[in-house]
Amino acid sequence: MANSTNSATRTIDASAEAIYDLLTNPQRHVETDNSGMVVSLDQGERFKAVGDTFTMNMKNENGDYQTRNEVFALQENKVVGWKNTKNTTSGAEVGAKWLYELEPEGPDATRVKLTYDRSEIENEQVRSFSEQFNDDFLETGLDAVAAAVSGA
């Protein structure tokens, strides 16, 4: 069986506050998505607490769908994490977790670690699909975060 987690780390030329602001605003997640699957926010607001939920409009080769997500980790300017709980269109339980850990390296630089955790995915088809979110994929995801926070 493949690893249940993948991660990537890089330093982004932005403050931890600016990156946290970006990541906690689900309306901006389309800017940080390097898969082309995130279309727009359907329902939700800026993350304020663990347990907050949001719904994203998504697309893949099979068409449009929606996902329900729940914030599982949130520490101001340090940690942002959400779990994709369900594909509400197909009814498939998901269980994938995205976690960003922010470590300031000065006023305008932040070391960002992105971890994708598939350990709670029980559906074999979903788990197989999730294998594409490997270390290389996460590295390009951090490139997208850097571009979004810089306004590029």
N, CA, C and O atoms as a GROMACS GRO file, in nm:
protein
  608
    1MET      N    1   0.085  -0.118   0.000
    1MET     CA    2   0.000   0.000   0.000
    1MET      C    3   0.089   0.123   0.000
    1MET      O    4   0.194   0.123   0.065
    2ALA      N    5   0.050   0.229  -0.071
    2ALA     CA    6   0.125   0.354  -0.077
    2ALA      C    7   0.118   0.425   0.057
    2ALA      O    8   0.036   0.394   0.144
    3ASN      N    9   0.208   0.521   0.071
    3ASN     CA   10   0.206   0.601   0.194
    3ASN      C   11   0.071   0.665   0.214
    3ASN      O   12   0.000   0.696   0.118
    4SER      N   13   0.034   0.685   0.340
    4SER     CA   14  -0.094   0.749   0.366
    4SER      C   15  -0.081   0.901   0.375
    4SER      O   16  -0.183   0.971   0.380
    5THR      N   17   0.042   0.952   0.376
    5THR     CA   18   0.060   1.098   0.375
    5THR      C   19   0.168   1.136   0.275
    5THR      O   20   0.260   1.059   0.246
    6ASN      N   21   0.154   1.256   0.225
    6ASN     CA   22   0.256   1.317   0.140
    6ASN      C   23   0.272   1.460   0.188
    6ASN      O   24   0.180   1.518   0.245
    7SER      N   25   0.391   1.516   0.166
    7SER     CA   26   0.412   1.653   0.208
    7SER      C   27   0.517   1.722   0.123
    7SER      O   28   0.595   1.658   0.052
    8ALA      N   29   0.515   1.853   0.132
    8ALA     CA   30   0.614   1.938   0.066
    8ALA      C   31   0.633   2.061   0.153
    8ALA      O   32   0.542   2.103   0.225
    9THR      N   33   0.751   2.118   0.146
    9THR     CA   34   0.784   2.237   0.224
    9THR      C   35   0.860   2.335   0.136
    9THR      O   36   0.944   2.295   0.056
   10ARG      N   37   0.830   2.462   0.152
   10ARG     CA   38   0.907   2.566   0.084
   10ARG      C   39   0.890   2.697   0.158
   10ARG      O   40   0.795   2.716   0.234
   11THR      N   41   0.984   2.787   0.135
   11THR     CA   42   0.974   2.921   0.191
   11THR      C   43   0.904   3.010   0.088
   11THR      O   44   0.940   3.013  -0.029
   12ILE      N   45   0.803   3.080   0.136
   12ILE     CA   46   0.726   3.172   0.052
   12ILE      C   47   0.756   3.314   0.096
   12ILE      O   48   0.759   3.343   0.216
   13ASP      N   49   0.778   3.403   0.000
   13ASP     CA   50   0.811   3.542   0.030
   13ASP      C   51   0.685   3.621   0.066
   13ASP      O   52   0.637   3.704  -0.012
   14ALA      N   53   0.634   3.594   0.183
   14ALA     CA   54   0.516   3.662   0.237
   14ALA      C   55   0.510   3.635   0.386
   14ALA      O   56   0.566   3.537   0.435
   15SER      N   57   0.442   3.723   0.457
   15SER     CA   58   0.428   3.703   0.601
   15SER      C   59   0.335   3.587   0.632
   15SER      O   60   0.250   3.551   0.550
   16ALA      N   61   0.351   3.529   0.749
   16ALA     CA   62   0.261   3.422   0.793
   16ALA      C   63   0.118   3.475   0.797
   16ALA      O   64   0.024   3.402   0.766
   17GLU      N   65   0.102   3.601   0.835
   17GLU     CA   66  -0.032   3.661   0.842
   17GLU      C   67  -0.099   3.664   0.705
   17GLU      O   68  -0.218   3.634   0.693
   18ALA      N   69  -0.023   3.701   0.602
   18ALA     CA   70  -0.079   3.709   0.467
   18ALA      C   71  -0.116   3.570   0.415
   18ALA      O   72  -0.221   3.554   0.352
   19ILE      N   73  -0.032   3.472   0.442
   19ILE     CA   74  -0.062   3.336   0.397
   19ILE      C   75  -0.181   3.278   0.472
   19ILE      O   76  -0.267   3.214   0.413
   20TYR      N   77  -0.186   3.301   0.602
   20TYR     CA   78  -0.299   3.256   0.684
   20TYR      C   79  -0.428   3.319   0.633
   20TYR      O   80  -0.531   3.252   0.622
   21ASP      N   81  -0.423   3.449   0.602
   21ASP     CA   82  -0.540   3.520   0.550
   21ASP      C   83  -0.590   3.456   0.420
   21ASP      O   84  -0.710   3.439   0.401
   22LEU      N   85  -0.497   3.420   0.333
   22LEU     CA   86  -0.531   3.355   0.207
   22LEU      C   87  -0.596   3.219   0.230
   22LEU      O   88  -0.702   3.189   0.175
   23LEU      N   89  -0.532   3.137   0.311
   23LEU     CA   90  -0.577   2.999   0.330
   23LEU      C   91  -0.708   2.987   0.407
   23LEU      O   92  -0.781   2.890   0.388
   24THR      N   93  -0.738   3.082   0.493
   24THR     CA   94  -0.861   3.076   0.572
   24THR      C   95  -0.981   3.135   0.499
   24THR      O   96  -1.091   3.140   0.554
   25ASN      N   97  -0.960   3.181   0.376
   25ASN     CA   98  -1.069   3.236   0.296
   25ASN      C   99  -1.102   3.137   0.184
   25ASN      O  100  -1.035   3.136   0.081
   26PRO      N  101  -1.203   3.054   0.202
   26PRO     CA  102  -1.233   2.952   0.101
   26PRO      C  103  -1.271   3.010  -0.035
   26PRO      O  104  -1.264   2.939  -0.136
   27GLN      N  105  -1.311   3.137  -0.041
   27GLN     CA  106  -1.339   3.200  -0.170
   27GLN      C  107  -1.213   3.207  -0.256
   27GLN      O  108  -1.222   3.215  -0.379
   28ARG      N  109  -1.095   3.204  -0.192
   28ARG     CA  110  -0.969   3.215  -0.265
   28ARG      C  111  -0.903   3.079  -0.291
   28ARG      O  112  -0.794   3.075  -0.347
   29HIS      N  113  -0.966   2.970  -0.252
   29HIS     CA  114  -0.904   2.839  -0.271
   29HIS      C  115  -0.883   2.803  -0.418
   29HIS      O  116  -0.794   2.725  -0.450
   30VAL      N  117  -0.963   2.859  -0.507
   30VAL     CA  118  -0.942   2.833  -0.649
   30VAL      C  119  -0.804   2.884  -0.691
   30VAL      O  120  -0.742   2.828  -0.782
   31GLU      N  121  -0.754   2.989  -0.625
   31GLU     CA  122  -0.623   3.045  -0.658
   31GLU      C  123  -0.508   2.955  -0.609
   31GLU      O  124  -0.399   2.958  -0.666
   32THR      N  125  -0.534   2.876  -0.506
   32THR     CA  126  -0.428   2.793  -0.449
   32THR      C  127  -0.434   2.648  -0.499
   32THR      O  128  -0.352   2.565  -0.460
   33ASP      N  129  -0.531   2.619  -0.584
   33ASP     CA  130  -0.551   2.483  -0.637
   33ASP      C  131  -0.470   2.466  -0.764
   33ASP      O  132  -0.488   2.540  -0.860
   34ASN      N  133  -0.381   2.369  -0.765
   34ASN     CA  134  -0.303   2.342  -0.884
   34ASN      C  135  -0.356   2.222  -0.963
   34ASN      O  136  -0.295   2.180  -1.062
   35SER      N  137  -0.469   2.168  -0.920
   35SER     CA  138  -0.525   2.050  -0.988
   35SER      C  139  -0.623   2.089  -1.098
   35SER      O  140  -0.650   2.009  -1.188
   36GLY      N  141  -0.678   2.209  -1.091
   36GLY     CA  142  -0.780   2.250  -1.185
   36GLY      C  143  -0.919   2.200  -1.148
   36GLY      O  144  -1.014   2.218  -1.223
   37MET      N  145  -0.929   2.135  -1.032
   37MET     CA  146  -1.057   2.077  -0.991
   37MET      C  147  -1.144   2.175  -0.911
   37MET      O  148  -1.266   2.165  -0.915
   38VAL      N  149  -1.083   2.269  -0.839
   38VAL     CA  150  -1.161   2.363  -0.758
   38VAL      C  151  -1.216   2.472  -0.849
   38VAL      O  152  -1.140   2.541  -0.918
   39VAL      N  153  -1.348   2.487  -0.849
   39VAL     CA  154  -1.414   2.586  -0.934
   39VAL      C  155  -1.448   2.711  -0.856
   39VAL      O  156  -1.412   2.821  -0.896
   40SER      N  157  -1.518   2.695  -0.743
   40SER     CA  158  -1.561   2.811  -0.665
   40SER      C  159  -1.618   2.765  -0.530
   40SER      O  160  -1.647   2.648  -0.509
   41LEU      N  161  -1.632   2.862  -0.442
   41LEU     CA  162  -1.698   2.837  -0.315
   41LEU      C  163  -1.848   2.836  -0.338
   41LEU      O  164  -1.901   2.926  -0.404
   42ASP      N  165  -1.917   2.737  -0.287
   42ASP     CA  166  -2.062   2.732  -0.295
   42ASP      C  167  -2.123   2.789  -0.167
   42ASP      O  168  -2.214   2.871  -0.173
   43GLN      N  169  -2.071   2.745  -0.052
   43GLN     CA  170  -2.124   2.788   0.077
   43GLN      C  171  -2.011   2.789   0.178
   43GLN      O  172  -1.931   2.695   0.184
   44GLY      N  173  -2.004   2.896   0.258
   44GLY     CA  174  -1.905   2.902   0.365
   44GLY      C  175  -1.847   3.041   0.378
   44GLY      O  176  -1.863   3.127   0.291
   45GLU      N  177  -1.780   3.061   0.488
   45GLU     CA  178  -1.718   3.190   0.518
   45GLU      C  179  -1.576   3.167   0.565
   45GLU      O  180  -1.530   3.054   0.579
   46ARG      N  181  -1.507   3.278   0.588
   46ARG     CA  182  -1.370   3.269   0.638
   46ARG      C  183  -1.366   3.180   0.762
   46ARG      O  184  -1.455   3.189   0.847
   47PHE      N  185  -1.265   3.096   0.771
   47PHE     CA  186  -1.253   3.005   0.885
   47PHE      C  187  -1.228   3.085   1.012
   47PHE      O  188  -1.140   3.171   1.017
   48LYS      N  189  -1.308   3.055   1.114
   48LYS     CA  190  -1.292   3.121   1.243
   48LYS      C  191  -1.263   3.022   1.354
   48LYS      O  192  -1.205   3.059   1.456
   49ALA      N  193  -1.302   2.895   1.335
   49ALA     CA  194  -1.285   2.796   1.442
   49ALA      C  195  -1.285   2.655   1.385
   49ALA      O  196  -1.339   2.629   1.278
   50VAL      N  197  -1.223   2.565   1.459
   50VAL     CA  198  -1.232   2.423   1.427
   50VAL      C  199  -1.381   2.386   1.427
   50VAL      O  200  -1.456   2.427   1.516
   51GLY      N  201  -1.422   2.309   1.328
   51GLY     CA  202  -1.563   2.272   1.314
   51GLY      C  203  -1.636   2.352   1.209
   51GLY      O  204  -1.744   2.312   1.166
   52ASP      N  205  -1.580   2.467   1.166
   52ASP     CA  206  -1.642   2.542   1.057
   52ASP      C  207  -1.650   2.453   0.934
   52ASP      O  208  -1.562   2.371   0.910
   53THR      N  209  -1.757   2.469   0.856
   53THR     CA  210  -1.774   2.390   0.735
   53THR      C  211  -1.787   2.480   0.613
   53THR      O  212  -1.824   2.597   0.623
   54PHE      N  213  -1.755   2.424   0.498
   54PHE     CA  214  -1.772   2.495   0.372
   54PHE      C  215  -1.791   2.393   0.260
   54PHE      O  216  -1.747   2.279   0.270
   55THR      N  217  -1.859   2.437   0.154
   55THR     CA  218  -1.887   2.351   0.039
   55THR      C  219  -1.824   2.413  -0.084
   55THR      O  220  -1.841   2.532  -0.112
   56MET      N  221  -1.749   2.330  -0.158
   56MET     CA  222  -1.682   2.377  -0.279
   56MET      C  223  -1.745   2.315  -0.402
   56MET      O  224  -1.785   2.199  -0.402
   57ASN      N  225  -1.755   2.395  -0.509
   57ASN     CA  226  -1.793   2.347  -0.641
   57ASN      C  227  -1.665   2.296  -0.708
   57ASN      O  228  -1.564   2.366  -0.712
   58MET      N  229  -1.671   2.174  -0.760
   58MET     CA  230  -1.554   2.108  -0.815
   58MET      C  231  -1.584   2.054  -0.954
   58MET      O  232  -1.699   2.050  -0.998
   59LYS      N  233  -1.476   2.012  -1.024
   59LYS     CA  234  -1.494   1.946  -1.154
   59LYS      C  235  -1.377   1.850  -1.175
   59LYS      O  236  -1.267   1.872  -1.125
   60ASN      N  237  -1.404   1.745  -1.250
   60ASN     CA  238  -1.300   1.654  -1.296
   60ASN      C  239  -1.345   1.595  -1.429
   60ASN      O  240  -1.444   1.641  -1.486
   61GLU      N  241  -1.274   1.494  -1.478
   61GLU     CA  242  -1.307   1.438  -1.609
   61GLU      C  243  -1.447   1.377  -1.612
   61GLU      O  244  -1.502   1.356  -1.720
   62ASN      N  245  -1.507   1.348  -1.496
   62ASN     CA  246  -1.642   1.292  -1.490
   62ASN      C  247  -1.751   1.398  -1.479
   62ASN      O  248  -1.870   1.366  -1.481
   63GLY      N  249  -1.711   1.525  -1.467
   63GLY     CA  250  -1.810   1.632  -1.460
   63GLY      C  251  -1.802   1.714  -1.332
   63GLY      O  252  -1.704   1.707  -1.258
   64ASP      N  253  -1.907   1.790  -1.308
   64ASP     CA  254  -1.914   1.880  -1.192
   64ASP      C  255  -1.964   1.805  -1.070
   64ASP      O  256  -2.044   1.712  -1.080
   65TYR      N  257  -1.915   1.846  -0.953
   65TYR     CA  258  -1.959   1.788  -0.827
   65TYR      C  259  -1.932   1.887  -0.714
   65TYR      O  260  -1.867   1.989  -0.735
   66GLN      N  261  -1.980   1.856  -0.595
   66GLN     CA  262  -1.958   1.939  -0.478
   66GLN      C  263  -1.896   1.856  -0.366
   66GLN      O  264  -1.923   1.737  -0.353
   67THR      N  265  -1.814   1.923  -0.286
   67THR     CA  266  -1.755   1.857  -0.170
   67THR      C  267  -1.788   1.936  -0.044
   67THR      O  268  -1.791   2.059  -0.044
   68ARG      N  269  -1.814   1.863   0.064
   68ARG     CA  270  -1.833   1.925   0.196
   68ARG      C  271  -1.701   1.908   0.271
   68ARG      O  272  -1.639   1.801   0.267
   69ASN      N  273  -1.660   2.013   0.337
   69ASN     CA  274  -1.532   2.017   0.406
   69ASN      C  275  -1.551   2.071   0.547
   69ASN      O  276  -1.642   2.150   0.573
   70GLU      N  277  -1.463   2.027   0.638
   70GLU     CA  278  -1.470   2.073   0.777
   70GLU      C  279  -1.330   2.108   0.826
   70GLU      O  280  -1.236   2.032   0.808
   71VAL      N  281  -1.318   2.224   0.888
   71VAL     CA  282  -1.191   2.269   0.945
   71VAL      C  283  -1.160   2.182   1.066
   71VAL      O  284  -1.242   2.171   1.158
   72PHE      N  285  -1.041   2.120   1.067
   72PHE     CA  286  -1.002   2.036   1.181
   72PHE      C  287  -0.883   2.092   1.258
   72PHE      O  288  -0.853   2.046   1.368
   73ALA      N  289  -0.814   2.192   1.201
   73ALA     CA  290  -0.698   2.252   1.267
   73ALA      C  291  -0.694   2.400   1.232
   73ALA      O  292  -0.702   2.436   1.114
   74LEU      N  293  -0.682   2.483   1.333
   74LEU     CA  294  -0.677   2.627   1.308
   74LEU      C  295  -0.607   2.695   1.425
   74LEU      O  296  -0.654   2.692   1.539
   75GLN      N  297  -0.494   2.756   1.395
   75GLN     CA  298  -0.420   2.833   1.493
   75GLN      C  299  -0.368   2.956   1.420
   75GLN      O  300  -0.291   2.944   1.325
   76GLU      N  301  -0.410   3.073   1.464
   76GLU     CA  302  -0.385   3.197   1.392
   76GLU      C  303  -0.239   3.212   1.351
   76GLU      O  304  -0.148   3.204   1.434
   77ASN      N  305  -0.220   3.235   1.221
   77ASN     CA  306  -0.090   3.258   1.159
   77ASN      C  307   0.007   3.140   1.173
   77ASN      O  308   0.127   3.156   1.150
   78LYS      N  309  -0.046   3.021   1.211
   78LYS     CA  310   0.041   2.905   1.229
   78LYS      C  311  -0.008   2.778   1.161
   78LYS      O  312   0.071   2.708   1.099
   79VAL      N  313  -0.137   2.748   1.171
   79VAL     CA  314  -0.189   2.621   1.120
   79VAL      C  315  -0.328   2.640   1.059
   79VAL      O  316  -0.414   2.707   1.116
   80VAL      N  317  -0.347   2.580   0.941
   80VAL     CA  318  -0.478   2.577   0.876
   80VAL      C  319  -0.496   2.437   0.818
   80VAL      O  320  -0.414   2.391   0.739
   81GLY      N  321  -0.604   2.370   0.858
   81GLY     CA  322  -0.630   2.237   0.806
   81GLY      C  323  -0.778   2.210   0.789
   81GLY      O  324  -0.859   2.247   0.873
   82TRP      N  325  -0.811   2.144   0.678
   82TRP     CA  326  -0.951   2.104   0.657
   82TRP      C  327  -0.955   1.962   0.604
   82TRP      O  328  -0.861   1.912   0.542
   83LYS      N  329  -1.068   1.899   0.630
   83LYS     CA  330  -1.092   1.763   0.586
   83LYS      C  331  -1.204   1.765   0.484
   83LYS      O  332  -1.311   1.820   0.509
   84ASN      N  333  -1.179   1.704   0.370
   84ASN     CA  334  -1.282   1.684   0.269
   84ASN      C  335  -1.363   1.565   0.317
   84ASN      O  336  -1.320   1.450   0.303
   85THR      N  337  -1.479   1.592   0.373
   85THR     CA  338  -1.556   1.486   0.437
   85THR      C  339  -1.640   1.405   0.340
   85THR      O  340  -1.657   1.285   0.358
   86LYS      N  341  -1.695   1.472   0.235
   86LYS     CA  342  -1.789   1.400   0.149
   86LYS      C  343  -1.800   1.466   0.013
   86LYS      O  344  -1.800   1.588   0.000
   87ASN      N  345  -1.811   1.382  -0.089
   87ASN     CA  346  -1.853   1.427  -0.221
   87ASN      C  347  -2.005   1.424  -0.213
   87ASN      O  348  -2.065   1.316  -0.221
   88THR      N  349  -2.069   1.539  -0.198
   88THR     CA  350  -2.213   1.541  -0.176
   88THR      C  351  -2.292   1.509  -0.302
   88THR      O  352  -2.409   1.472  -0.294
   89THR      N  353  -2.230   1.520  -0.418
   89THR     CA  354  -2.298   1.488  -0.542
   89THR      C  355  -2.314   1.337  -0.558
   89THR      O  356  -2.422   1.289  -0.591
   90SER      N  357  -2.207   1.262  -0.533
   90SER     CA  358  -2.212   1.116  -0.548
   90SER      C  359  -2.250   1.047  -0.418
   90SER      O  360  -2.291   0.931  -0.418
   91GLY      N  361  -2.236   1.118  -0.305
   91GLY     CA  362  -2.263   1.059  -0.175
   91GLY      C  363  -2.143   0.986  -0.117
   91GLY      O  364  -2.154   0.927  -0.010
   92ALA      N  365  -2.030   0.987  -0.187
   92ALA     CA  366  -1.910   0.915  -0.140
   92ALA      C  367  -1.846   0.986  -0.022
   92ALA      O  368  -1.820   1.106  -0.026
   93GLU      N  369  -1.820   0.910   0.083
   93GLU     CA  370  -1.743   0.961   0.195
   93GLU      C  371  -1.598   0.974   0.148
   93GLU      O  372  -1.549   0.889   0.073
   94VAL      N  373  -1.529   1.080   0.190
   94VAL     CA  374  -1.393   1.102   0.142
   94VAL      C  375  -1.294   1.081   0.257
   94VAL      O  376  -1.240   0.971   0.271
   95GLY      N  377  -1.270   1.183   0.338
   95GLY     CA  378  -1.179   1.167   0.451
   95GLY      C  379  -1.039   1.220   0.428
   95GLY      O  380  -0.952   1.199   0.513
   96ALA      N  381  -1.015   1.288   0.317
   96ALA     CA  382  -0.883   1.344   0.288
   96ALA      C  383  -0.860   1.472   0.368
   96ALA      O  384  -0.950   1.555   0.381
   97LYS      N  385  -0.738   1.487   0.420
   97LYS     CA  386  -0.705   1.606   0.499
   97LYS      C  387  -0.593   1.686   0.432
   97LYS      O  388  -0.495   1.630   0.383
   98TRP      N  389  -0.611   1.818   0.433
   98TRP     CA  390  -0.510   1.912   0.385
   98TRP      C  391  -0.466   1.995   0.505
   98TRP      O  392  -0.550   2.054   0.574
   99LEU      N  393  -0.336   2.000   0.532
   99LEU     CA  394  -0.284   2.072   0.648
   99LEU      C  395  -0.168   2.161   0.606
   99LEU      O  396  -0.072   2.114   0.545
  100TYR      N  397  -0.179   2.289   0.638
  100TYR     CA  398  -0.073   2.386   0.614
  100TYR      C  399  -0.017   2.429   0.749
  100TYR      O  400  -0.091   2.471   0.838
  101GLU      N  401   0.116   2.418   0.764
  101GLU     CA  402   0.183   2.464   0.885
  101GLU      C  403   0.275   2.579   0.846
  101GLU      O  404   0.356   2.566   0.754
  102LEU      N  405   0.262   2.691   0.916
  102LEU     CA  406   0.334   2.813   0.882
  102LEU      C  407   0.436   2.846   0.990
  102LEU      O  408   0.404   2.850   1.109
  103GLU      N  409   0.560   2.870   0.948
  103GLU     CA  410   0.666   2.906   1.041
  103GLU      C  411   0.736   3.031   0.988
  103GLU      O  412   0.808   3.024   0.889
  104PRO      N  413   0.716   3.147   1.054
  104PRO     CA  414   0.779   3.271   1.007
  104PRO      C  415   0.932   3.258   1.002
  104PRO      O  416   0.994   3.200   1.092
  105GLU      N  417   0.989   3.312   0.897
  105GLU     CA  418   1.134   3.320   0.882
  105GLU      C  419   1.173   3.466   0.862
  105GLU      O  420   1.260   3.499   0.782
  106GLY      N  421   1.107   3.554   0.937
  106GLY     CA  422   1.126   3.698   0.923
  106GLY      C  423   0.993   3.762   0.890
  106GLY      O  424   0.892   3.693   0.876
  107PRO      N  425   0.992   3.895   0.876
  107PRO     CA  426   0.863   3.965   0.854
  107PRO      C  427   0.799   3.936   0.718
  107PRO      O  428   0.677   3.947   0.704
  108ASP      N  429   0.880   3.900   0.618
  108ASP     CA  430   0.826   3.881   0.483
  108ASP      C  431   0.865   3.747   0.422
  108ASP      O  432   0.879   3.736   0.300
  109ALA      N  433   0.883   3.647   0.506
  109ALA     CA  434   0.914   3.513   0.457
  109ALA      C  435   0.858   3.410   0.556
  109ALA      O  436   0.869   3.426   0.677
  110THR      N  437   0.798   3.306   0.501
  110THR     CA  438   0.735   3.203   0.584
  110THR      C  439   0.766   3.066   0.525
  110THR      O  440   0.749   3.043   0.406
  111ARG      N  441   0.811   2.977   0.611
  111ARG     CA  442   0.830   2.837   0.571
  111ARG      C  443   0.694   2.769   0.584
  111ARG      O  444   0.634   2.768   0.692
  112VAL      N  445   0.646   2.713   0.474
  112VAL     CA  446   0.514   2.652   0.469
  112VAL      C  447   0.529   2.502   0.440
  112VAL      O  448   0.594   2.463   0.342
  113LYS      N  449   0.470   2.422   0.524
  113LYS     CA  450   0.467   2.277   0.501
  113LYS      C  451   0.322   2.240   0.471
  113LYS      O  452   0.232   2.271   0.548
  114LEU      N  453   0.302   2.174   0.360
  114LEU     CA  454   0.171   2.126   0.319
  114LEU      C  455   0.172   1.974   0.327
  114LEU      O  456   0.256   1.908   0.266
  115THR      N  457   0.078   1.920   0.402
  115THR     CA  458   0.064   1.775   0.415
  115THR      C  459  -0.073   1.732   0.368
  115THR      O  460  -0.175   1.792   0.403
  116TYR      N  461  -0.075   1.626   0.287
  116TYR     CA  462  -0.200   1.564   0.243
  116TYR      C  463  -0.206   1.428   0.310
  116TYR      O  464  -0.114   1.347   0.296
  117ASP      N  465  -0.314   1.403   0.382
  117ASP     CA  466  -0.329   1.280   0.460
  117ASP      C  467  -0.451   1.203   0.411
  117ASP      O  468  -0.564   1.252   0.421
  118ARG      N  469  -0.428   1.083   0.357
  118ARG     CA  470  -0.537   1.001   0.306
  118ARG      C  471  -0.568   0.885   0.399
  118ARG      O  472  -0.642   0.794   0.360
  119SER      N  473  -0.513   0.885   0.520
  119SER     CA  474  -0.526   0.770   0.610
  119SER      C  475  -0.670   0.740   0.652
  119SER      O  476  -0.701   0.628   0.693
  120GLU      N  477  -0.760   0.839   0.643
  120GLU     CA  478  -0.899   0.817   0.682
  120GLU      C  479  -0.990   0.785   0.563
  120GLU      O  480  -1.111   0.772   0.580
  121ILE      N  481  -0.933   0.774   0.444
  121ILE     CA  482  -1.013   0.740   0.326
  121ILE      C  483  -1.037   0.590   0.326
  121ILE      O  484  -0.943   0.511   0.320
  122GLU      N  485  -1.164   0.550   0.333
  122GLU     CA  486  -1.198   0.408   0.335
  122GLU      C  487  -1.245   0.358   0.199
  122GLU      O  488  -1.227   0.240   0.167
  123ASN      N  489  -1.305   0.446   0.120
  123ASN     CA  490  -1.355   0.409  -0.012
  123ASN      C  491  -1.236   0.384  -0.104
  123ASN      O  492  -1.155   0.474  -0.126
  124GLU      N  493  -1.224   0.263  -0.158
  124GLU     CA  494  -1.108   0.225  -0.238
  124GLU      C  495  -1.093   0.309  -0.364
  124GLU      O  496  -0.982   0.343  -0.403
  125GLN      N  497  -1.205   0.343  -0.428
  125GLN     CA  498  -1.200   0.425  -0.550
  125GLN      C  499  -1.149   0.566  -0.515
  125GLN      O  500  -1.067   0.621  -0.588
  126VAL      N  501  -1.197   0.623  -0.406
  126VAL     CA  502  -1.152   0.755  -0.363
  126VAL      C  503  -1.004   0.749  -0.325
  126VAL      O  504  -0.927   0.838  -0.361
  127ARG      N  505  -0.965   0.644  -0.253
  127ARG     CA  506  -0.825   0.630  -0.212
  127ARG      C  507  -0.734   0.620  -0.334
  127ARG      O  508  -0.628   0.683  -0.338
  128SER      N  509  -0.774   0.543  -0.433
  128SER     CA  510  -0.695   0.530  -0.555
  128SER      C  511  -0.680   0.666  -0.624
  128SER      O  512  -0.571   0.702  -0.668
  129PHE      N  513  -0.791   0.740  -0.635
  129PHE     CA  514  -0.788   0.874  -0.695
  129PHE      C  515  -0.694   0.965  -0.618
  129PHE      O  516  -0.624   1.048  -0.678
  130SER      N  517  -0.690   0.952  -0.486
  130SER     CA  518  -0.610   1.041  -0.401
  130SER      C  519  -0.460   1.021  -0.418
  130SER      O  520  -0.382   1.106  -0.377
  131GLU      N  521  -0.420   0.911  -0.478
  131GLU     CA  522  -0.276   0.883  -0.495
  131GLU      C  523  -0.208   0.988  -0.583
  131GLU      O  524  -0.085   1.003  -0.577
  132GLN      N  525  -0.284   1.061  -0.664
  132GLN     CA  526  -0.225   1.165  -0.748
  132GLN      C  527  -0.171   1.282  -0.666
  132GLN      O  528  -0.089   1.359  -0.715
  133PHE      N  529  -0.217   1.296  -0.542
  133PHE     CA  530  -0.173   1.407  -0.457
  133PHE      C  531  -0.044   1.367  -0.386
  133PHE      O  532  -0.040   1.352  -0.264
  134ASN      N  533   0.062   1.351  -0.466
  134ASN     CA  534   0.192   1.308  -0.415
  134ASN      C  535   0.280   1.429  -0.380
  134ASN      O  536   0.235   1.543  -0.388
  135ASP      N  537   0.403   1.403  -0.341
  135ASP     CA  538   0.492   1.512  -0.300
  135ASP      C  539   0.511   1.616  -0.410
  135ASP      O  540   0.509   1.736  -0.383
  136ASP      N  541   0.529   1.571  -0.534
  136ASP     CA  542   0.548   1.665  -0.645
  136ASP      C  543   0.424   1.752  -0.665
  136ASP      O  544   0.435   1.872  -0.688
  137PHE      N  545   0.307   1.690  -0.655
  137PHE     CA  546   0.183   1.766  -0.667
  137PHE      C  547   0.175   1.873  -0.558
  137PHE      O  548   0.136   1.986  -0.585
  138LEU      N  549   0.212   1.837  -0.435
  138LEU     CA  550   0.206   1.932  -0.324
  138LEU      C  551   0.307   2.044  -0.341
  138LEU      O  552   0.281   2.157  -0.301
  139GLU      N  553   0.422   2.015  -0.400
  139GLU     CA  554   0.520   2.121  -0.428
  139GLU      C  555   0.462   2.224  -0.523
  139GLU      O  556   0.479   2.344  -0.502
  140THR      N  557   0.393   2.178  -0.628
  140THR     CA  558   0.333   2.274  -0.719
  140THR      C  559   0.215   2.347  -0.652
  140THR      O  560   0.183   2.460  -0.688
  141GLY      N  561   0.152   2.280  -0.555
  141GLY     CA  562   0.048   2.348  -0.477
  141GLY      C  563   0.104   2.464  -0.397
  141GLY      O  564   0.041   2.569  -0.386
  142LEU      N  565   0.222   2.446  -0.341
  142LEU     CA  566   0.287   2.555  -0.268
  142LEU      C  567   0.329   2.667  -0.363
  142LEU      O  568   0.328   2.784  -0.325
  143ASP      N  569   0.365   2.632  -0.488
  143ASP     CA  570   0.392   2.734  -0.588
  143ASP      C  571   0.267   2.819  -0.611
  143ASP      O  572   0.276   2.941  -0.624
  144ALA      N  573   0.151   2.753  -0.617
  144ALA     CA  574   0.024   2.824  -0.638
  144ALA      C  575  -0.007   2.916  -0.519
  144ALA      O  576  -0.056   3.027  -0.539
  145VAL      N  577   0.020   2.870  -0.397
  145VAL     CA  578   0.001   2.955  -0.278
  145VAL      C  579   0.091   3.077  -0.288
  145VAL      O  580   0.047   3.189  -0.262
  146ALA      N  581   0.217   3.057  -0.325
  146ALA     CA  582   0.311   3.168  -0.337
  146ALA      C  583   0.263   3.269  -0.441
  146ALA      O  584   0.270   3.390  -0.418
  147ALA      N  585   0.215   3.220  -0.554
  147ALA     CA  586   0.166   3.310  -0.660
  147ALA      C  587   0.042   3.385  -0.613
  147ALA      O  588   0.029   3.504  -0.638
  148ALA      N  589  -0.048   3.315  -0.546
  148ALA     CA  590  -0.173   3.379  -0.499
  148ALA      C  591  -0.146   3.487  -0.395
  148ALA      O  592  -0.206   3.595  -0.399
  149VAL      N  593  -0.057   3.459  -0.302
  149VAL     CA  594  -0.031   3.555  -0.195
  149VAL      C  595   0.048   3.676  -0.246
  149VAL      O  596   0.042   3.784  -0.187
  150SER      N  597   0.123   3.658  -0.356
  150SER     CA  598   0.200   3.768  -0.412
  150SER      C  599   0.116   3.849  -0.510
  150SER      O  600   0.156   3.959  -0.550
  151GLY      N  601   0.001   3.795  -0.548
  151GLY     CA  602  -0.086   3.863  -0.643
  151GLY      C  603  -0.046   3.837  -0.787
  151GLY      O  604  -0.096   3.903  -0.879
  152ALA      N  605   0.041   3.741  -0.808
  152ALA     CA  606   0.088   3.709  -0.945
  152ALA      C  607  -0.019   3.638  -1.025
  152ALA      O  608   0.002   3.604  -1.141
   0.00000   0.00000   0.00000
